């Protein structure tokens, strides 16, 4: 019952995280598009930077954006912040339930770094905070006024963090932490910069003071950063389902390719939305494609060691040693005790192993996602032998 309850808690947090995450990303996409769609027209209200006309849901919308702020504010001013806050809180809740709860299994791989689960959790919290402070320091430094240089610096920060994570955590733990760090930066942008700056502008208006335009400029910069990071962070958040992403010893380069590919796609869409001819920014699409191809090549399965004569008994011995504590009708592993085997996969007989051969190859032969945290110390020779046995079918 305990495992069953944890599964429902996990599902509830995951569902809620998806809902509020969709709302946040949808708002980001819409408002960045809206910002780029603004046009100056012959007749505009005083102080208006540009307007946009839209049609949706059977009606027409006319939106105006002021250079700084209007002279007065209406009582029904809408704020867009809870989507970001709830996405972060639900995401951190998932991190606790899915990873911190069984950190020694989901976050630690002794072959990478032999640390305890508690140490992994402490490192996790510290590095997530450090990622935000480093990013914020870059934005507030003189580099922050130079868009291209800042973009390179933020990209370098994510790559360095990816290198650190992949040399501290298990493969799946590393990739989820890359996504968590980027997500933390995005949510902190809203909580620490965008909304506080907007409150300063609002307070100035209500007090009859002329708002300083720098607060709006900074808020727009951070909003645009969030927009560029959305596509990479989405892939990082589902990476635990695809072990090939982090199977390579230098999987931090895969993370770099993902950030490049997602960022280039967003750049193309944003510039076209801003009115640029697609031909002028078309270079971003082949650049994104090149990064994606590089990721595919880098994650391609390597040639397995030549192993002959692996018997059913050999294969069963390997799975009995490394797999059945989780993948049995009644798991004995502490992470699943009292519940069902993960994804319903049972590996207690040769026929059962063959039936799930695709998952076994992906998770334990070509990838190192299983066993969890490699806590049973499955060797490369055993992985190769299991793969060779499955190839004999």
Helices and strands as residue ranges (DSSP letters): H 2-37, E 48-56, E 59-66, H 82-95, I 96-100, H 103-106, H 117-140, G 142-145, H 147-166, H 171-188, I 189-194, H 195-206, H 213-237, G 239-241, G 243-246, H 252-273, G 278-280, H 283-299, H 312-322, G 342-344, H 350-355, H 357-360, I 361-365, G 372-374, H 380-391
